[in-house]
Amino acid sequence: MKRRIILLAVMLILSCSSFAQTKFALGIAGGVNFGLSDFADKYGNGYNGTVTLLYSPVVSTDLTFSIGYNKWNKEELSFISIPLLAGFRFYFPALGLKFYLPGYLGLHITTSQAVLPTAVINGEIKGGNVVSFSNNHFGFGIGAGVLVPLSSMISLDFNVTFNSISTSESNLNYISLNGGIQLGL
């Protein structure tokens, strides 16, 4: 009798889990960043990587939390941002695809680096040191994207976002083009 109850419980759990829609997903993406105006002049273009945890409280909306890495280099200057962002995605399913509008805000942990010029003084090379400044800044972003389902638990994710990091001097604005994969958990 005990074996039958255990067998029945295992079969029930397996059948329920195979038909259940998961409420959690994990996104892994990478892409390129295009600096805008003064930010582009100073640091140029860069690259990024992001890991996002998604929670779906209702059918057409996800709540998101992401951590990323962004880096720009231009000549002797570099800028690194590690964003910790919370946000949402609102979906518009059509033609077997899931189009979405994301929005997010949070903290950017930033580091600016510059290599000082070198000079020869009394036969010795002076300079060439790296000067670095770290800070925390508020940031936000909005965009548009599409999920291309490969299976019920795996989708390709493509998106474009406008991002802004608010510093005391100005806003550092850039556009990201991203591609990645989203896995249901």
C-alpha positions, 0 to 999 in steps of 0.5 A, spaced: 500 500 500 505 504 501 509 503 495 502 505 491 501 511 494 508 513 493 508 511 486 501 515 485 504 521 488 511 521 484 506 520 478 502 526 480 508 530 481 511 529 474 505 530 470 503 536 474 510 539 473 510 537 465 504 541 464 505 547 469 508 554 466 514 556 469 514 563 473 521 564 473 526 565 467 533 566 466 536 571 461 543 571 458 545 576 453 551 580 450 551 586 445 554 592 443 553 599 446 553 605 442 555 612 446 551 618 444 554 625 443 559 627 448 559 620 451 561 617 444 566 623 443 570 621 450 569 613 450 567 611 443 563 604 443 563 598 447 560 592 449 556 588 454 554 582 458 548 581 462 544 576 466 537 577 468 532 573 472 525 574 470 519 573 474 512 572 471 506 574 476 501 575 470 501 572 463 503 579 459 508 582 464 515 580 467 518 583 473 526 583 472 532 584 476 539 584 472 546 585 473 551 586 467 558 589 465 559 594 460 566 597 457 568 602 453 575 604 450 577 610 446 585 611 446 587 612 453 581 612 456 576 607 459 569 607 462 566 601 466 559 600 468 556 594 472 549 596 472 544 593 478 537 594 475 530 592 477 525 593 471 519 590 467 517 587 461 510 588 458 509 583 452 505 583 445 504 576 443 503 576 435 505 571 429 508 566 434 513 571 437 513 575 443 514 582 442 516 586 449 517 593 451 522 593 457 523 599 462 528 598 468 532 603 473 537 602 478 544 603 480 551 603 476 557 602 479 562 605 475 570 606 474 573 611 469 580 610 467 586 614 464 593 613 462 597 619 463 602 621 458 609 619 458 615 624 458 623 623 458 626 627 463 633 627 465 633 621 461 628 617 465 621 616 462 616 619 467 608 618 467 604 612 464 601 611 470 593 609 470 589 614 474 582 611 476 576 614 479 570 609 482 563 612 483 555 610 484 550 613 479 543 612 478 541 609 471 535 608 467 533 605 460 527 603 456 527 599 449 523 594 445 525 587 444 522 580 441 523 573 444 523 568 438 521 561 441 525 555 440 521 550 445 516 551 450 522 553 455 527 556 451 527 563 447 532 567 443 532 574 445 533 580 441 532 587 444 535 595 443 535 599 449 536 607 450 540 607 457 542 613 461 547 614 467 546 620 471 552 623 473 554 630 477 557 633 470 551 630 465 548 624 463 552 619 459 547 616 454 548 610 450 544 605 445 545 597 446 543 592 441 543 585 444 542 578 443 541 572 447 537 566 450 532 566 455 531 559 459 525 557 463 526 555 470 
